[in-house]
Amino acid sequence: MSHLQETPEGTRLLLHVIPRASRTAIAGLHDGRVKLAVAAPPVDGEANDAIMRFLAKALGIPRDHVTIVAGQTGKKKTVAIAGLDPAAVAVALGLLP
């Protein structure tokens, strides 16, 4: 799963974000990344905040365990998830076939 990378701290998740969607939800895969539709607009960090809140809730972890480490202003983002391995992230987000 190239969209999930194991790190010493946990997992790196590669995202392709679609802002201003009708609702925030996982929308499949796109170009080796997890496609995430986000209801929030990409203004003043609103979409980034919505991404981190959504992932924390879906993964059942505190919000401060989810950090955008690359791509803060673009559609392609890398998110660090502390304390969970890639398999646990894949199960929680429904990314397994």
C-alpha positions in Angstrom: 0.0 0.0 0.0 2.0 2.9 -1.3 -0.5 5.4 0.2 0.4 4.2 3.7 4.0 4.3 4.9 5.3 2.9 8.2 7.5 5.3 10.3 9.1 4.9 13.7 6.3 7.1 15.2 3.4 5.5 13.4 2.1 6.0 9.8 2.4 8.5 7.0 -0.8 8.7 4.9 -0.7 10.2 1.4 -3.8 12.1 0.5 -5.4 13.7 -2.5 -7.9 16.2 -1.2 -11.0 17.5 -2.9 -12.2 20.6 -1.0 -15.8 22.0 -1.0 -17.4 18.6 -1.4 -20.9 17.9 -0.2 -19.6 16.0 2.8 -16.3 14.9 4.3 -15.5 11.2 3.4 -13.0 8.8 2.0 -13.7 8.7 -1.8 -11.4 5.9 -2.9 -7.8 6.1 -4.3 -6.3 8.5 -6.8 -2.8 8.3 -8.3 -1.4 6.3 -5.4 -3.0 8.4 -2.7 -6.2 8.2 -0.7 -8.8 10.5 -2.1 -10.5 12.5 0.7 -13.5 14.7 -0.1 -13.7 17.6 2.4 -16.7 19.8 2.9 -14.7 22.7 4.1 -13.3 25.3 1.7 -9.5 25.7 1.3 -9.5 29.1 3.0 -7.6 30.1 6.2 -6.7 26.5 7.0 -10.3 25.4 7.3 -9.9 22.3 5.0 -6.7 21.3 6.8 -8.5 21.5 10.2 -11.4 19.5 8.8 -9.0 16.8 7.5 -7.2 16.4 10.8 -10.5 16.3 12.8 -12.0 13.8 10.4 -9.0 11.5 10.5 -8.7 11.7 14.3 -12.3 10.8 14.8 -12.2 8.0 12.2 -9.1 6.5 13.7 -10.3 6.9 17.3 -7.2 8.9 18.4 -6.7 12.4 19.8 -6.6 15.2 17.4 -3.0 16.1 18.3 -1.8 12.7 17.0 -2.7 13.8 13.4 -0.4 16.3 11.7 -0.1 17.5 8.1 3.6 17.4 7.5 3.6 18.3 3.8 1.3 20.0 1.3 -0.4 22.4 3.7 -1.5 24.6 0.7 -2.0 22.0 -2.0 -4.3 19.1 -2.8 -1.6 16.5 -2.3 -0.9 16.2 1.4 1.2 13.9 3.6 -0.3 13.3 7.1 1.6 11.9 10.0 -0.5 9.6 12.3 1.2 8.9 15.6 0.8 5.6 17.5 -0.9 3.5 14.7 0.6 1.2 12.2 -0.4 1.2 8.6 -2.6 -1.9 9.0 -4.6 -0.3 11.7 -5.0 2.9 9.7 -6.1 0.9 6.6 -8.8 -1.0 8.7 -10.1 2.1 10.4 -10.4 4.0 7.2 -11.9 1.1 5.2 -9.0 1.0 2.8 -8.8 -2.8 2.6 -10.5 -4.7 -0.2 
